[in-house]
Amino acid sequence: MCNQQWRRYLFCFANEHLEFRLPEIESIASVFKINIKWLEKPSDHPYWLVELPSEKAAHQIASRAVGLRCCMELWAQAKTEQQLHRNLKLIHTN
């Protein structure tokens, strides 16, 4: 079995049907047999951080989710712009 590297994604939701978000995502993940690692507990906020096993998994979820406006792979994050640039540069050196 190959070593699978999980990828971090930012889910951006519409600001409506808040109570439907989690059941919708869990249902879609179940249909496609996708394991989701929640980096933060899902909440009423329109932005969720998750880890998915592949880009294909992200496409499968995004293709079926009504409330999901976009799904972006998160390459880096930081508290300041300078730190973000440093973190992004590290991606290319690794």
Gaussian input, Z-matrix of N, CA and C with variables (Angstrom, degrees):
# hf/3-21g

backbone

0 1
 N
 C     1     B1
 C     2     B2     1     A1
 N     3     B3     2     A2     1     D1
 C     4     B4     3     A3     2     D2
 C     5     B5     4     A4     3     D3
 N     6     B6     5     A5     4     D4
 C     7     B7     6     A6     5     D5
 C     8     B8     7     A7     6     D6
 N     9     B9     8     A8     7     D7
 C    10    B10     9     A9     8     D8
 C    11    B11    10    A10     9     D9
 N    12    B12    11    A11    10    D10
 C    13    B13    12    A12    11    D11
 C    14    B14    13    A13    12    D12
 N    15    B15    14    A14    13    D13
 C    16    B16    15    A15    14    D14
 C    17    B17    16    A16    15    D15
 N    18    B18    17    A17    16    D16
 C    19    B19    18    A18    17    D17
 C    20    B20    19    A19    18    D18
 N    21    B21    20    A20    19    D19
 C    22    B22    21    A21    20    D20
 C    23    B23    22    A22    21    D21
 N    24    B24    23    A23    22    D22
 C    25    B25    24    A24    23    D23
 C    26    B26    25    A25    24    D24
 N    27    B27    26    A26    25    D25
 C    28    B28    27    A27    26    D26
 C    29    B29    28    A28    27    D27
 N    30    B30    29    A29    28    D28
 C    31    B31    30    A30    29    D29
 C    32    B32    31    A31    30    D30
 N    33    B33    32    A32    31    D31
 C    34    B34    33    A33    32    D32
 C    35    B35    34    A34    33    D33
 N    36    B36    35    A35    34    D34
 C    37    B37    36    A36    35    D35
 C    38    B38    37    A37    36    D36
 N    39    B39    38    A38    37    D37
 C    40    B40    39    A39    38    D38
 C    41    B41    40    A40    39    D39
 N    42    B42    41    A41    40    D40
 C    43    B43    42    A42    41    D41
 C    44    B44    43    A43    42    D42
 N    45    B45    44    A44    43    D43
 C    46    B46    45    A45    44    D44
 C    47    B47    46    A46    45    D45
 N    48    B48    47    A47    46    D46
 C    49    B49    48    A48    47    D47
 C    50    B50    49    A49    48    D48
 N    51    B51    50    A50    49    D49
 C    52    B52    51    A51    50    D50
 C    53    B53    52    A52    51    D51
 N    54    B54    53    A53    52    D52
 C    55    B55    54    A54    53    D53
 C    56    B56    55    A55    54    D54
 N    57    B57    56    A56    55    D55
 C    58    B58    57    A57    56    D56
 C    59    B59    58    A58    57    D57
 N    60    B60    59    A59    58    D58
 C    61    B61    60    A60    59    D59
 C    62    B62    61    A61    60    D60
 N    63    B63    62    A62    61    D61
 C    64    B64    63    A63    62    D62
 C    65    B65    64    A64    63    D63
 N    66    B66    65    A65    64    D64
 C    67    B67    66    A66    65    D65
 C    68    B68    67    A67    66    D66
 N    69    B69    68    A68    67    D67
 C    70    B70    69    A69    68    D68
 C    71    B71    70    A70    69    D69
 N    72    B72    71    A71    70    D70
 C    73    B73    72    A72    71    D71
 C    74    B74    73    A73    72    D72
 N    75    B75    74    A74    73    D73
 C    76    B76    75    A75    74    D74
 C    77    B77    76    A76    75    D75
 N    78    B78    77    A77    76    D76
 C    79    B79    78    A78    77    D77
 C    80    B80    79    A79    78    D78
 N    81    B81    80    A80    79    D79
 C    82    B82    81    A81    80    D80
 C    83    B83    82    A82    81    D81
 N    84    B84    83    A83    82    D82
 C    85    B85    84    A84    83    D83
 C    86    B86    85    A85    84    D84
 N    87    B87    86    A86    85    D85
 C    88    B88    87    A87    86    D86
 C    89    B89    88    A88    87    D87
 N    90    B90    89    A89    88    D88
 C    91    B91    90    A90    89    D89
 C    92    B92    91    A91    90    D90
 N    93    B93    92    A92    91    D91
 C    94    B94    93    A93    92    D92
 C    95    B95    94    A94    93    D93
 N    96    B96    95    A95    94    D94
 C    97    B97    96    A96    95    D95
 C    98    B98    97    A97    96    D96
 N    99    B99    98    A98    97    D97
 C   100   B100    99    A99    98    D98
 C   101   B101   100   A100    99    D99
 N   102   B102   101   A101   100   D100
 C   103   B103   102   A102   101   D101
 C   104   B104   103   A103   102   D102
 N   105   B105   104   A104   103   D103
 C   106   B106   105   A105   104   D104
 C   107   B107   106   A106   105   D105
 N   108   B108   107   A107   106   D106
 C   109   B109   108   A108   107   D107
 C   110   B110   109   A109   108   D108
 N   111   B111   110   A110   109   D109
 C   112   B112   111   A111   110   D110
 C   113   B113   112   A112   111   D111
 N   114   B114   113   A113   112   D112
 C   115   B115   114   A114   113   D113
 C   116   B116   115   A115   114   D114
 N   117   B117   116   A116   115   D115
 C   118   B118   117   A117   116   D116
 C   119   B119   118   A118   117   D117
 N   120   B120   119   A119   118   D118
 C   121   B121   120   A120   119   D119
 C   122   B122   121   A121   120   D120
 N   123   B123   122   A122   121   D121
 C   124   B124   123   A123   122   D122
 C   125   B125   124   A124   123   D123
 N   126   B126   125   A125   124   D124
 C   127   B127   126   A126   125   D125
 C   128   B128   127   A127   126   D126
 N   129   B129   128   A128   127   D127
 C   130   B130   129   A129   128   D128
 C   131   B131   130   A130   129   D129
 N   132   B132   131   A131   130   D130
 C   133   B133   132   A132   131   D131
 C   134   B134   133   A133   132   D132
 N   135   B135   134   A134   133   D133
 C   136   B136   135   A135   134   D134
 C   137   B137   136   A136   135   D135
 N   138   B138   137   A137   136   D136
 C   139   B139   138   A138   137   D137
 C   140   B140   139   A139   138   D138
 N   141   B141   140   A140   139   D139
 C   142   B142   141   A141   140   D140
 C   143   B143   142   A142   141   D141
 N   144   B144   143   A143   142   D142
 C   145   B145   144   A144   143   D143
 C   146   B146   145   A145   144   D144
 N   147   B147   146   A146   145   D145
 C   148   B148   147   A147   146   D146
 C   149   B149   148   A148   147   D147
 N   150   B150   149   A149   148   D148
 C   151   B151   150   A150   149   D149
 C   152   B152   151   A151   150   D150
 N   153   B153   152   A152   151   D151
 C   154   B154   153   A153   152   D152
 C   155   B155   154   A154   153   D153
 N   156   B156   155   A155   154   D154
 C   157   B157   156   A156   155   D155
 C   158   B158   157   A157   156   D156
 N   159   B159   158   A158   157   D157
 C   160   B160   159   A159   158   D158
 C   161   B161   160   A160   159   D159
 N   162   B162   161   A161   160   D160
 C   163   B163   162   A162   161   D161
 C   164   B164   163   A163   162   D162
 N   165   B165   164   A164   163   D163
 C   166   B166   165   A165   164   D164
 C   167   B167   166   A166   165   D165
 N   168   B168   167   A167   166   D166
 C   169   B169   168   A168   167   D167
 C   170   B170   169   A169   168   D168
 N   171   B171   170   A170   169   D169
 C   172   B172   171   A171   170   D170
 C   173   B173   172   A172   171   D171
 N   174   B174   173   A173   172   D172
 C   175   B175   174   A174   173   D173
 C   176   B176   175   A175   174   D174
 N   177   B177   176   A176   175   D175
 C   178   B178   177   A177   176   D176
 C   179   B179   178   A178   177   D177
 N   180   B180   179   A179   178   D178
 C   181   B181   180   A180   179   D179
 C   182   B182   181   A181   180   D180
 N   183   B183   182   A182   181   D181
 C   184   B184   183   A183   182   D182
 C   185   B185   184   A184   183   D183
 N   186   B186   185   A185   184   D184
 C   187   B187   186   A186   185   D185
 C   188   B188   187   A187   186   D186
 N   189   B189   188   A188   187   D187
 C   190   B190   189   A189   188   D188
 C   191   B191   190   A190   189   D189
 N   192   B192   191   A191   190   D190
 C   193   B193   192   A192   191   D191
 C   194   B194   193   A193   192   D192
 N   195   B195   194   A194   193   D193
 C   196   B196   195   A195   194   D194
 C   197   B197   196   A196   195   D195
 N   198   B198   197   A197   196   D196
 C   199   B199   198   A198   197   D197
 C   200   B200   199   A199   198   D198
 N   201   B201   200   A200   199   D199
 C   202   B202   201   A201   200   D200
 C   203   B203   202   A202   201   D201
 N   204   B204   203   A203   202   D202
 C   205   B205   204   A204   203   D203
 C   206   B206   205   A205   204   D204
 N   207   B207   206   A206   205   D205
 C   208   B208   207   A207   206   D206
 C   209   B209   208   A208   207   D207
 N   210   B210   209   A209   208   D208
 C   211   B211   210   A210   209   D209
 C   212   B212   211   A211   210   D210
 N   213   B213   212   A212   211   D211
 C   214   B214   213   A213   212   D212
 C   215   B215   214   A214   213   D213
 N   216   B216   215   A215   214   D214
 C   217   B217   216   A216   215   D215
 C   218   B218   217   A217   216   D216
 N   219   B219   218   A218   217   D217
 C   220   B220   219   A219   218   D218
 C   221   B221   220   A220   219   D219
 N   222   B222   221   A221   220   D220
 C   223   B223   222   A222   221   D221
 C   224   B224   223   A223   222   D222
 N   225   B225   224   A224   223   D223
 C   226   B226   225   A225   224   D224
 C   227   B227   226   A226   225   D225
 N   228   B228   227   A227   226   D226
 C   229   B229   228   A228   227   D227
 C   230   B230   229   A229   228   D228
 N   231   B231   230   A230   229   D229
 C   232   B232   231   A231   230   D230
 C   233   B233   232   A232   231   D231
 N   234   B234   233   A233   232   D232
 C   235   B235   234   A234   233   D233
 C   236   B236   235   A235   234   D234
 N   237   B237   236   A236   235   D235
 C   238   B238   237   A237   236   D236
 C   239   B239   238   A238   237   D237
 N   240   B240   239   A239   238   D238
 C   241   B241   240   A240   239   D239
 C   242   B242   241   A241   240   D240
 N   243   B243   242   A242   241   D241
 C   244   B244   243   A243   242   D242
 C   245   B245   244   A244   243   D243
 N   246   B246   245   A245   244   D244
 C   247   B247   246   A246   245   D245
 C   248   B248   247   A247   246   D246
 N   249   B249   248   A248   247   D247
 C   250   B250   249   A249   248   D248
 C   251   B251   250   A250   249   D249
 N   252   B252   251   A251   250   D250
 C   253   B253   252   A252   251   D251
 C   254   B254   253   A253   252   D252
 N   255   B255   254   A254   253   D253
 C   256   B256   255   A255   254   D254
 C   257   B257   256   A256   255   D255
 N   258   B258   257   A257   256   D256
 C   259   B259   258   A258   257   D257
 C   260   B260   259   A259   258   D258
 N   261   B261   260   A260   259   D259
 C   262   B262   261   A261   260   D260
 C   263   B263   262   A262   261   D261
 N   264   B264   263   A263   262   D262
 C   265   B265   264   A264   263   D263
 C   266   B266   265   A265   264   D264
 N   267   B267   266   A266   265   D265
 C   268   B268   267   A267   266   D266
 C   269   B269   268   A268   267   D267
 N   270   B270   269   A269   268   D268
 C   271   B271   270   A270   269   D269
 C   272   B272   271   A271   270   D270
 N   273   B273   272   A272   271   D271
 C   274   B274   273   A273   272   D272
 C   275   B275   274   A274   273   D273
 N   276   B276   275   A275   274   D274
 C   277   B277   276   A276   275   D275
 C   278   B278   277   A277   276   D276
 N   279   B279   278   A278   277   D277
 C   280   B280   279   A279   278   D278
 C   281   B281   280   A280   279   D279

   B1=1.4484
   B2=1.5283
   B3=1.3185
   B4=1.4614
   B5=1.5305
   B6=1.3196
   B7=1.4583
   B8=1.5231
   B9=1.2798
   B10=1.4606
   B11=1.5226
   B12=1.3289
   B13=1.4604
   B14=1.5256
   B15=1.3123
   B16=1.4567
   B17=1.5145
   B18=1.3196
   B19=1.4626
   B20=1.5200
   B21=1.3201
   B22=1.4620
   B23=1.5290
   B24=1.3417
   B25=1.4656
   B26=1.5217
   B27=1.3142
   B28=1.4574
   B29=1.5185
   B30=1.3313
   B31=1.4613
   B32=1.5240
   B33=1.3163
   B34=1.4707
   B35=1.5227
   B36=1.3128
   B37=1.4603
   B38=1.5227
   B39=1.3236
   B40=1.4615
   B41=1.5250
   B42=1.2957
   B43=1.4598
   B44=1.5283
   B45=1.3121
   B46=1.4635
   B47=1.5256
   B48=1.3236
   B49=1.4688
   B50=1.5335
   B51=1.3254
   B52=1.4624
   B53=1.5268
   B54=1.3178
   B55=1.4588
   B56=1.5285
   B57=1.3215
   B58=1.4594
   B59=1.5330
   B60=1.3234
   B61=1.4699
   B62=1.5255
   B63=1.3172
   B64=1.4601
   B65=1.5291
   B66=1.3425
   B67=1.4641
   B68=1.5326
   B69=1.3316
   B70=1.4653
   B71=1.5284
   B72=1.3277
   B73=1.4649
   B74=1.5276
   B75=1.3253
   B76=1.4654
   B77=1.5211
   B78=1.3258
   B79=1.4576
   B80=1.5282
   B81=1.3255
   B82=1.4698
   B83=1.5253
   B84=1.3225
   B85=1.4648
   B86=1.5266
   B87=1.3096
   B88=1.4583
   B89=1.5299
   B90=1.3141
   B91=1.4715
   B92=1.5280
   B93=1.3295
   B94=1.4642
   B95=1.5327
   B96=1.3451
   B97=1.4701
   B98=1.5329
   B99=1.3273
   B100=1.4630
   B101=1.5243
   B102=1.3160
   B103=1.4598
   B104=1.5214
   B105=1.3104
   B106=1.4606
   B107=1.5203
   B108=1.3268
   B109=1.4666
   B110=1.5227
   B111=1.3158
   B112=1.4629
   B113=1.5241
   B114=1.3224
   B115=1.4638
   B116=1.5205
   B117=1.3065
   B118=1.4606
   B119=1.5199
   B120=1.3021
   B121=1.4567
   B122=1.5306
   B123=1.3399
   B124=1.4723
   B125=1.5265
   B126=1.3185
   B127=1.4635
   B128=1.5213
   B129=1.3231
   B130=1.4629
   B131=1.5224
   B132=1.3248
   B133=1.4625
   B134=1.5270
   B135=1.3216
   B136=1.4677
   B137=1.5290
   B138=1.3388
   B139=1.4639
   B140=1.5211
   B141=1.3196
   B142=1.4592
   B143=1.5173
   B144=1.3242
   B145=1.4620
   B146=1.5207
   B147=1.3287
   B148=1.4641
   B149=1.5236
   B150=1.3189
   B151=1.4604
   B152=1.5171
   B153=1.3365
   B154=1.4579
   B155=1.5234
   B156=1.3371
   B157=1.4622
   B158=1.5247
   B159=1.3411
   B160=1.4663
   B161=1.5241
   B162=1.3236
   B163=1.4621
   B164=1.5274
   B165=1.3207
   B166=1.4686
   B167=1.5312
   B168=1.3197
   B169=1.4652
   B170=1.5236
   B171=1.3321
   B172=1.4683
   B173=1.5248
   B174=1.3274
   B175=1.4671
   B176=1.5310
   B177=1.3219
   B178=1.4651
   B179=1.5250
   B180=1.3173
   B181=1.4646
   B182=1.5207
   B183=1.3288
   B184=1.4702
   B185=1.5247
   B186=1.3240
   B187=1.4684
   B188=1.5224
   B189=1.3264
   B190=1.4687
   B191=1.5238
   B192=1.3108
   B193=1.4677
   B194=1.5247
   B195=1.3134
   B196=1.4624
   B197=1.5286
   B198=1.3159
   B199=1.4619
   B200=1.5154
   B201=1.3205
   B202=1.4619
   B203=1.5223
   B204=1.3271
   B205=1.4712
   B206=1.5185
   B207=1.3318
   B208=1.4652
   B209=1.5235
   B210=1.2971
   B211=1.4555
   B212=1.5208
   B213=1.3318
   B214=1.4644
   B215=1.5197
   B216=1.3283
   B217=1.4544
   B218=1.5254
   B219=1.3055
   B220=1.4633
   B221=1.5251
   B222=1.3193
   B223=1.4586
   B224=1.5159
   B225=1.3260
   B226=1.4651
   B227=1.5173
   B228=1.3089
   B229=1.4582
   B230=1.5170
   B231=1.3333
   B232=1.4613
   B233=1.5187
   B234=1.3046
   B235=1.4661
   B236=1.5182
   B237=1.3339
   B238=1.4675
   B239=1.5279
   B240=1.3173
   B241=1.4615
   B242=1.5312
   B243=1.3239
   B244=1.4701
   B245=1.5262
   B246=1.3124
   B247=1.4636
   B248=1.5250
   B249=1.3083
   B250=1.4629
   B251=1.5261
   B252=1.3217
   B253=1.4670
   B254=1.5310
   B255=1.3265
   B256=1.4731
   B257=1.5218
   B258=1.3262
   B259=1.4628
   B260=1.5267
   B261=1.3239
   B262=1.4638
   B263=1.5250
   B264=1.3175
   B265=1.4680
   B266=1.5263
   B267=1.3202
   B268=1.4623
   B269=1.5231
   B270=1.3099
   B271=1.4673
   B272=1.5206
   B273=1.3107
   B274=1.4619
   B275=1.5243
   B276=1.3220
   B277=1.4603
   B278=1.5208
   B279=1.3244
   B280=1.4755
   B281=1.4836
   A1=108.83
   A2=118.16
   A3=121.76
   A4=111.11
   A5=114.08
   A6=120.67
   A7=108.70
   A8=116.32
   A9=121.83
   A10=109.99
   A11=116.36
   A12=120.49
   A13=108.91
   A14=115.70
   A15=120.82
   A16=109.82
   A17=115.54
   A18=121.72
   A19=109.46
   A20=114.85
   A21=121.64
   A22=109.32
   A23=115.88
   A24=121.40
   A25=110.81
   A26=114.23
   A27=122.45
   A28=106.96
   A29=116.60
   A30=122.08
   A31=107.72
   A32=117.10
   A33=122.84
   A34=107.89
   A35=116.13
   A36=121.66
   A37=112.31
   A38=115.39
   A39=121.59
   A40=107.08
   A41=117.11
   A42=121.10
   A43=110.71
   A44=115.27
   A45=121.74
   A46=108.51
   A47=116.54
   A48=122.93
   A49=111.29
   A50=115.79
   A51=121.42
   A52=112.65
   A53=116.90
   A54=120.91
   A55=112.40
   A56=117.10
   A57=122.13
   A58=112.57
   A59=117.66
   A60=121.50
   A61=113.36
   A62=116.02
   A63=119.84
   A64=112.04
   A65=119.69
   A66=118.42
   A67=112.88
   A68=116.75
   A69=119.90
   A70=110.61
   A71=117.29
   A72=121.05
   A73=110.62
   A74=117.58
   A75=120.71
   A76=111.55
   A77=117.31
   A78=121.61
   A79=111.46
   A80=116.22
   A81=120.43
   A82=110.08
   A83=116.82
   A84=120.59
   A85=110.62
   A86=116.84
   A87=121.35
   A88=111.32
   A89=116.91
   A90=121.43
   A91=110.72
   A92=116.80
   A93=121.53
   A94=112.97
   A95=116.63
   A96=122.30
   A97=111.48
   A98=114.99
   A99=122.67
   A100=108.97
   A101=116.28
   A102=120.71
   A103=108.22
   A104=116.43
   A105=122.19
   A106=108.13
   A107=115.93
   A108=120.74
   A109=106.82
   A110=116.23
   A111=121.24
   A112=108.48
   A113=117.64
   A114=121.23
   A115=110.94
   A116=115.67
   A117=122.95
   A118=106.45
   A119=116.08
   A120=119.54
   A121=108.97
   A122=117.96
   A123=119.45
   A124=110.75
   A125=115.21
   A126=120.32
   A127=109.94
   A128=114.97
   A129=120.72
   A130=112.35
   A131=117.00
   A132=120.11
   A133=109.41
   A134=118.25
   A135=120.41
   A136=113.98
   A137=118.29
   A138=120.99
   A139=110.38
   A140=116.27
   A141=121.66
   A142=109.45
   A143=116.83
   A144=122.30
   A145=108.87
   A146=115.43
   A147=120.99
   A148=109.36
   A149=115.32
   A150=120.92
   A151=107.29
   A152=114.62
   A153=121.77
   A154=108.77
   A155=117.02
   A156=119.81
   A157=114.81
   A158=117.65
   A159=119.04
   A160=110.92
   A161=114.51
   A162=119.79
   A163=110.00
   A164=116.46
   A165=120.80
   A166=110.33
   A167=117.03
   A168=121.13
   A169=110.85
   A170=116.59
   A171=120.61
   A172=110.56
   A173=116.78
   A174=120.77
   A175=111.14
   A176=116.70
   A177=120.04
   A178=111.15
   A179=116.73
   A180=119.91
   A181=110.38
   A182=116.74
   A183=120.87
   A184=112.11
   A185=117.52
   A186=120.20
   A187=112.76
   A188=117.22
   A189=120.99
   A190=114.92
   A191=117.32
   A192=120.73
   A193=111.35
   A194=116.09
   A195=122.14
   A196=110.95
   A197=117.38
   A198=121.25
   A199=114.71
   A200=116.59
   A201=120.96
   A202=109.40
   A203=116.46
   A204=121.11
   A205=111.92
   A206=116.91
   A207=119.42
   A208=109.69
   A209=113.80
   A210=122.61
   A211=106.39
   A212=116.85
   A213=121.06
   A214=110.42
   A215=115.74
   A216=118.61
   A217=108.07
   A218=115.85
   A219=121.80
   A220=108.38
   A221=116.49
   A222=121.05
   A223=112.31
   A224=117.14
   A225=120.95
   A226=109.05
   A227=115.32
   A228=120.91
   A229=108.45
   A230=115.90
   A231=121.73
   A232=109.10
   A233=115.53
   A234=120.82
   A235=112.47
   A236=117.58
   A237=120.52
   A238=109.72
   A239=115.39
   A240=120.61
   A241=111.05
   A242=117.01
   A243=120.53
   A244=111.53
   A245=115.86
   A246=119.54
   A247=110.57
   A248=117.37
   A249=120.64
   A250=110.40
   A251=117.34
   A252=120.73
   A253=111.16
   A254=117.14
   A255=120.37
   A256=110.61
   A257=116.15
   A258=120.04
   A259=111.56
   A260=117.10
   A261=120.62
   A262=111.43
   A263=117.21
   A264=120.68
   A265=111.06
   A266=117.09
   A267=120.73
   A268=112.05
   A269=117.01
   A270=120.96
   A271=110.06
   A272=116.78
   A273=121.18
   A274=112.82
   A275=117.87
   A276=120.11
   A277=111.98
   A278=117.33
   A279=120.80
   A280=111.76
   D1=137.09
   D2=-177.03
   D3=-79.34
   D4=152.38
   D5=177.62
   D6=-78.27
   D7=118.31
   D8=-174.56
   D9=-99.87
   D10=128.08
   D11=178.07
   D12=-100.24
   D13=120.69
   D14=179.85
   D15=-72.33
   D16=149.59
   D17=179.26
   D18=-116.13
   D19=147.31
   D20=-178.39
   D21=-94.65
   D22=134.36
   D23=-179.10
   D24=-130.68
   D25=151.71
   D26=173.18
   D27=-109.23
   D28=118.11
   D29=174.58
   D30=-93.08
   D31=129.93
   D32=176.90
   D33=-115.51
   D34=119.30
   D35=-175.42
   D36=-105.06
   D37=157.10
   D38=169.23
   D39=-65.76
   D40=152.11
   D41=-177.79
   D42=-90.86
   D43=51.35
   D44=178.26
   D45=-149.85
   D46=162.63
   D47=179.64
   D48=52.46
   D49=48.61
   D50=-175.47
   D51=-57.12
   D52=-39.30
   D53=-176.96
   D54=-72.69
   D55=-11.48
   D56=-177.62
   D57=-93.16
   D58=-16.72
   D59=-173.74
   D60=-58.33
   D61=-58.67
   D62=-175.53
   D63=-63.10
   D64=-48.44
   D65=177.95
   D66=-59.08
   D67=-36.79
   D68=179.51
   D69=-64.21
   D70=-49.89
   D71=-177.99
   D72=-64.46
   D73=-42.77
   D74=178.78
   D75=-63.39
   D76=-38.96
   D77=179.21
   D78=-65.46
   D79=-45.57
   D80=178.93
   D81=-63.23
   D82=-43.48
   D83=178.85
   D84=-61.23
   D85=-38.03
   D86=178.66
   D87=-65.34
   D88=-43.96
   D89=-179.95
   D90=-59.58
   D91=-43.59
   D92=-177.81
   D93=-90.71
   D94=2.47
   D95=-178.44
   D96=55.40
   D97=49.10
   D98=179.97
   D99=-104.61
   D100=126.94
   D101=172.64
   D102=-86.12
   D103=133.36
   D104=177.78
   D105=-114.65
   D106=131.64
   D107=172.15
   D108=-101.45
   D109=118.30
   D110=-179.67
   D111=-84.40
   D112=116.89
   D113=178.66
   D114=-80.21
   D115=-24.13
   D116=173.05
   D117=-137.73
   D118=148.92
   D119=177.70
   D120=-61.70
   D121=127.59
   D122=178.03
   D123=-55.82
   D124=137.55
   D125=-175.54
   D126=-138.68
   D127=-167.93
   D128=178.20
   D129=-80.47
   D130=-6.14
   D131=178.05
   D132=-67.42
   D133=148.49
   D134=-178.11
   D135=-76.95
   D136=-3.81
   D137=-178.25
   D138=-120.46
   D139=126.66
   D140=177.78
   D141=-123.41
   D142=140.16
   D143=173.27
   D144=-101.92
   D145=126.93
   D146=-179.61
   D147=-137.20
   D148=162.42
   D149=169.10
   D150=-117.10
   D151=135.78
   D152=179.82
   D153=-124.68
   D154=154.16
   D155=-176.00
   D156=-71.56
   D157=-18.29
   D158=-176.85
   D159=-165.08
   D160=166.28
   D161=174.35
   D162=-66.53
   D163=-34.03
   D164=177.78
   D165=-59.16
   D166=-41.47
   D167=178.54
   D168=-61.63
   D169=-41.12
   D170=177.95
   D171=-62.60
   D172=-42.53
   D173=178.78
   D174=-64.37
   D175=-40.65
   D176=-179.62
   D177=-63.39
   D178=-44.73
   D179=179.30
   D180=-64.98
   D181=-48.36
   D182=-177.82
   D183=-63.52
   D184=-29.89
   D185=-178.02
   D186=-71.18
   D187=-19.94
   D188=-176.23
   D189=-112.53
   D190=-18.24
   D191=-173.49
   D192=-80.32
   D193=123.91
   D194=-179.50
   D195=-77.57
   D196=-40.94
   D197=-175.90
   D198=-83.55
   D199=-11.81
   D200=-178.38
   D201=-83.46
   D202=118.00
   D203=-178.78
   D204=-84.50
   D205=-37.44
   D206=175.96
   D207=-159.01
   D208=158.33
   D209=179.49
   D210=-134.92
   D211=116.07
   D212=-176.01
   D213=-121.29
   D214=136.09
   D215=173.79
   D216=-70.45
   D217=130.01
   D218=-177.54
   D219=-95.20
   D220=107.53
   D221=-177.40
   D222=-79.28
   D223=-36.58
   D224=-177.94
   D225=-158.54
   D226=161.81
   D227=174.35
   D228=-150.70
   D229=153.90
   D230=-178.65
   D231=-164.93
   D232=168.17
   D233=178.95
   D234=-85.91
   D235=-22.66
   D236=179.73
   D237=-125.90
   D238=159.23
   D239=178.97
   D240=-63.96
   D241=-40.95
   D242=179.65
   D243=-62.04
   D244=-44.24
   D245=179.12
   D246=-65.67
   D247=-37.15
   D248=177.64
   D249=-61.13
   D250=-45.03
   D251=178.09
   D252=-60.93
   D253=-41.29
   D254=177.35
   D255=-62.69
   D256=-44.60
   D257=-179.49
   D258=-63.66
   D259=-38.87
   D260=177.94
   D261=-66.49
   D262=-38.19
   D263=178.28
   D264=-64.98
   D265=-33.36
   D266=178.96
   D267=-62.55
   D268=-29.65
   D269=179.10
   D270=-59.85
   D271=-42.05
   D272=-176.17
   D273=-77.22
   D274=-18.79
   D275=179.34
   D276=-89.95
   D277=-15.05
   D278=-179.50
   D279=-93.69

